[in-house]
Amino acid sequence: MTRMMKRALINFVFRLVVFIFIFVLYLTNKEMLFSFMTHEFTFGIVEYGISPLHVLWFVFMVMMLQHIFPHKDLSMAYKKGKLEEYEPVENYSRLELLEFVQDMNVKAWLVMLAWLTFNAVFAALYLFKFIDVADMLMLTVFFYLSDYLCIMFFCPFQTFILKNRCCINCRIYDWGHFMMFTPMLFVKNFFSWSLFFTSLIVLIRWEVNYAKHPELFWHGSNKRLQCTQCKEKLCVIKNGLKK
């Protein structure tokens, strides 16, 4: 049980609690969630008090700001994009690196296409009023939980498209925030759009860094991404379930 594994399990339990709490509200008092998502979101906390909407927005926003202004306790899956974390492999093949980048970029586009197609279904249902803002919030919270389900237990993108060995070697690791807040693009208010467009900044930052320094993201050119160097072992549960 590594230190990072313990942190991941704590984060998973926290997200599970958030999901269960919102899901119970969804089942028992959906009107409350609808009210949260449709009333004017203000920062007049002293005047109006702190609502669950403020708390949820704060949790989501802090989570993303940690990736825009990273700290040392983040996983190597994220930190591999930092030059100071780079440990170059001697005499690695630039041709193999180029082939890796091309292969991963194609697969990343396939993931993006699949994700946007999947969410387009919910967007259409929302725009044609088959579902409402409470449903879109519930979907977002489900994606929030699923992010750690993918890290800890099973990731369909890893298994069926990317074929990467682990999260630390994942081409799209920092796409998670963009993915979980995709439904918020279609809900027009400050709460939803501030989350979506912040997640877009995280995504763009990741992609720019990948384009500028692809050698940081391949285990063939960065020793820190090789299994022998791994100090996190986040793949242990996931690999155990595959056996």
C-alpha positions in Angstrom: 0.0 0.0 0.0 1.9 3.0 -1.3 1.4 6.6 -0.1 -0.2 7.5 -3.4 -2.4 4.5 -3.3 -3.7 5.5 0.1 -4.4 9.0 -1.2 -6.2 7.6 -4.2 -8.4 5.4 -2.0 -9.3 8.3 0.2 -10.2 10.4 -2.9 -12.3 7.6 -4.2 -14.2 7.2 -0.9 -14.7 11.0 -0.8 -16.1 11.0 -4.4 -18.3 8.1 -3.6 -19.8 9.9 -0.6 -20.4 13.0 -2.7 -22.1 10.8 -5.4 -24.3 9.0 -2.9 -25.3 12.3 -1.2 -26.3 13.9 -4.5 -28.0 10.7 -5.7 -30.1 10.5 -2.6 -31.1 14.1 -3.1 -31.9 13.2 -6.8 -34.2 10.4 -5.7 -35.9 12.1 -2.8 -35.8 15.8 -3.5 -35.0 16.4 -7.2 -36.7 19.8 -7.0 -33.9 20.9 -4.6 -31.2 20.0 -7.2 -33.3 21.7 -9.9 -33.5 24.9 -7.7 -29.7 24.8 -7.1 -29.0 24.6 -10.8 -31.5 27.3 -11.9 -31.3 30.0 -9.2 -28.8 32.8 -9.7 -25.3 31.7 -8.4 -23.8 34.6 -6.4 -20.9 35.0 -4.0 -23.0 36.9 -1.4 -22.3 34.2 1.2 -22.6 36.5 4.1 -25.9 37.8 3.0 -27.5 34.6 1.7 -25.5 31.9 3.5 -23.5 29.0 2.1 -25.6 26.6 0.0 -24.7 23.1 -1.1 -24.2 24.6 -4.6 -21.4 26.8 -3.3 -19.7 23.9 -1.6 -20.0 21.6 -4.6 -18.7 24.4 -6.9 -15.8 25.0 -4.5 -14.8 21.4 -4.3 -14.9 21.1 -8.1 -13.0 24.3 -8.7 -10.2 23.5 -6.2 -9.7 20.1 -7.8 -9.0 21.8 -11.1 -6.9 24.6 -9.8 -4.6 22.0 -8.3 -3.8 21.0 -11.9 -3.5 24.6 -13.2 -1.2 25.5 -10.2 0.2 22.0 -9.4 1.8 20.9 -6.2 4.3 18.2 -5.4 1.8 15.7 -4.1 0.1 15.1 -7.4 0.6 11.7 -9.1 3.4 11.1 -11.6 0.6 10.6 -14.1 0.3 14.3 -14.1 3.8 15.4 -13.1 5.3 13.6 -16.1 4.5 16.8 -18.1 6.9 18.8 -16.0 10.5 19.3 -17.2 11.9 19.0 -13.7 10.4 15.5 -13.4 12.0 14.3 -16.6 14.8 11.6 -16.4 15.9 11.0 -20.0 16.6 7.6 -21.4 20.0 7.6 -23.0 20.1 7.3 -26.8 16.3 6.7 -27.2 15.0 6.6 -30.8 13.5 9.8 -32.1 11.8 7.8 -34.8 10.1 5.5 -32.2 9.1 8.6 -30.3 7.5 10.1 -33.4 5.7 6.8 -34.1 4.5 6.7 -30.5 3.2 10.3 -30.6 1.4 9.7 -33.9 -0.2 6.5 -32.6 -1.3 8.1 -29.3 -2.7 11.2 -31.1 -4.9 9.1 -33.3 -6.1 7.1 -30.4 -6.7 10.3 -28.4 -8.9 11.7 -31.2 -10.8 8.4 -31.2 -11.4 8.8 -27.4 -12.5 12.4 -27.9 -14.9 11.4 -30.7 -16.4 8.6 -28.6 -16.8 10.9 -25.6 -18.4 13.8 -27.5 -20.8 11.4 -29.3 -21.8 9.8 -26.0 -22.4 13.2 -24.4 -24.2 14.5 -27.5 -27.0 12.0 -26.7 -27.6 13.7 -23.3 -27.2 17.1 -24.8 -30.0 16.4 -27.3 -32.2 14.9 -24.5 -31.6 18.1 -22.5 -32.1 20.5 -25.3 -35.4 18.8 -26.3 -36.4 18.8 -22.6 -36.5 15.1 -22.0 -34.2 15.6 -19.1 -33.5 18.7 -17.0 -30.6 20.5 -15.2 -30.9 18.2 -12.2 -30.2 15.2 -14.5 -27.2 17.0 -16.0 -25.8 17.7 -12.6 -26.3 14.0 -11.6 -24.5 13.0 -14.8 -21.6 15.3 -13.9 -21.4 13.9 -10.4 -21.4 10.3 -11.9 -18.5 11.3 -14.2 -16.8 12.8 -11.1 -16.9 9.4 -9.4 -16.1 7.5 -12.6 -12.8 9.4 -13.0 -11.5 7.4 -10.0 -13.3 4.2 -11.0 -11.1 4.4 -14.1 -7.9 5.0 -12.2 -8.5 2.3 -9.5 -10.6 -0.4 -11.1 -11.4 -0.3 -14.8 -10.9 2.2 -17.6 -12.7 1.5 -20.9 -10.5 4.0 -22.8 -7.4 2.3 -21.6 -8.7 -1.2 -22.3 -10.4 -0.7 -25.7 -8.7 2.3 -27.3 -5.4 3.6 -25.8 -3.9 0.2 -24.7 -1.6 2.1 -22.4 0.0 0.0 -19.6 -1.2 2.3 -16.7 -2.4 5.7 -15.7 1.1 7.0 -15.3 1.6 6.3 -19.0 -1.8 7.6 -20.1 -1.9 10.0 -23.0 -5.1 11.6 -21.9 -4.7 11.6 -18.1 -5.5 15.2 -17.6 -8.6 15.1 -19.8 -10.6 13.9 -16.8 -11.8 17.3 -15.7 -12.9 18.2 -19.2 -14.8 14.9 -19.4 -16.6 15.2 -16.1 -17.8 18.7 -16.8 -18.8 18.2 -20.4 -22.5 18.1 -19.5 -22.1 21.5 -17.9 -21.5 23.1 -21.3 -25.2 22.8 -22.1 -26.5 24.3 -18.9 -26.4 28.1 -19.1 -25.4 29.6 -15.8 -22.2 30.7 -13.9 -22.0 27.5 -11.9 -21.9 25.2 -15.0 -19.9 27.4 -17.4 -17.2 28.4 -14.9 -16.6 24.7 -14.3 -16.6 23.7 -18.0 -14.3 26.5 -19.2 -11.9 26.0 -16.3 -11.7 22.3 -17.3 -11.0 23.4 -20.8 -8.0 25.4 -19.6 -6.7 22.3 -17.9 -7.2 20.3 -21.1 -5.5 23.0 -23.3 -2.6 23.3 -20.9 -2.0 19.5 -21.1 -2.2 19.4 -24.9 0.2 22.3 -25.4 2.7 20.7 -23.1 2.3 17.4 -24.9 2.9 19.0 -28.2 6.0 20.9 -27.0 7.6 18.1 -25.1 6.4 14.6 -26.2 9.5 13.0 -24.9 8.2 13.6 -21.3 5.2 11.4 -22.0 6.8 8.2 -23.3 8.3 5.5 -21.2 10.8 4.9 -24.0 12.3 8.4 -23.5 11.5 9.1 -19.8 12.8 6.7 -17.2 10.3 8.0 -14.6 7.5 6.3 -16.5 9.0 2.9 -16.5 7.6 0.2 -14.1 10.9 -0.2 -12.4 10.8 3.4 -11.4 7.2 3.5 -10.2 6.6 4.4 -6.6 2.9 4.7 -6.7 1.6 1.3 -7.8 -1.9 2.6 -8.7 -2.3 -0.2 -11.2 -2.2 -3.0 -8.5 -6.0 -3.3 -8.0 -6.8 -2.9 -11.7 -4.2 -5.5 -12.8 -5.4 -7.8 -10.1 -9.0 -7.7 -11.4 -7.7 -8.6 -14.9 -6.3 -11.9 -13.7 
